[in-house]
Amino acid sequence: METTVTNTGTEGKTWGGGNKPLKVSYGKMMMWFFILSDALTFSGFLAAYGFSRFKFIDSWPIADEVFNHFPFLHGVDAPMYYVALMTFILIFSSVTMVLAVDAGHQMKQKKVILYMFLTIIGGAIFVGSQAWEWKNFIKGEYGAVETKGGQILQFVDKEGHRVALHDIAIVNTHKDREQHQSKNGIWYESEKELPTYTIQEIRDGFAKKSDLLIRTQILTEKGEKTILSREESLKRLNTDAIGIVEGANLIHNEYGTPLFANFFFFITGFHGFHVLSGVVINIIIFFNVILGTYERRKNYEMVEKVGLYWHFVDLVWVFVFTFFYLV
């Protein structure tokens, strides 16, 4: 008995159901798969950040106080201004990428070159801005002291304005300073270099300046950091303070809990790597456009594919910006 075989007309084709499911090419479909998987990765990171922030909701650093620098305006309090400028530049580069893709659809090589060049410049400025922001975050501006329980104590005047350690410390009150190493301290802890000031120099300077107060990392009901009285400040500094913290790293953070710095470095660094990769890929495609590669192919689909990636990293930044800087 013979078996009847029905031919569908799709035998031997890449997708089985046709070479272009959803009317897109294989390359674009794979780009969408990558974007989906990467979106899930970023979602996991941001969800972890959200849970951690909720756990330390009464002591989480205030973004306006952390990200308040602006290039060439040292000492000027400009909360979120530079971050907002970075965000605008990245979003504008997404607009120029849209224009490049549209010009490619119309086979206008010169316009593709122009708009891709603007996109590359915007991406490079954003990556450079992130590097500058990292530098300021790591270096710090005011400094703080750390307590036995890992809490951060900052210094303010009676008006509530931050006061830097160099304006407090009385230097050389205790000249004998020894490098903290595993052999002369706790076995798992060591110093790469001596801090700028000793805790005793800060105590001496704080005691002589009666207009200074201590601000803890604990937030009030109004979302402001708790400021101790003069008596409480002296007691806390003399009994609990054990070390100096300048800037932020994966272990210490002058702005508050180290967990904030850990998430900041990891998530913004991971996104920055994506943007840097996008800039490099855009440069490669840019030179291919100049060489006329896609003119000879009679299509600019490659520009469209890298455009999808670029829009994705822009969209991710909107969520990172919201979680870290706005909420």
Disulfide bonds with the S-S distance in Angstrom:
none
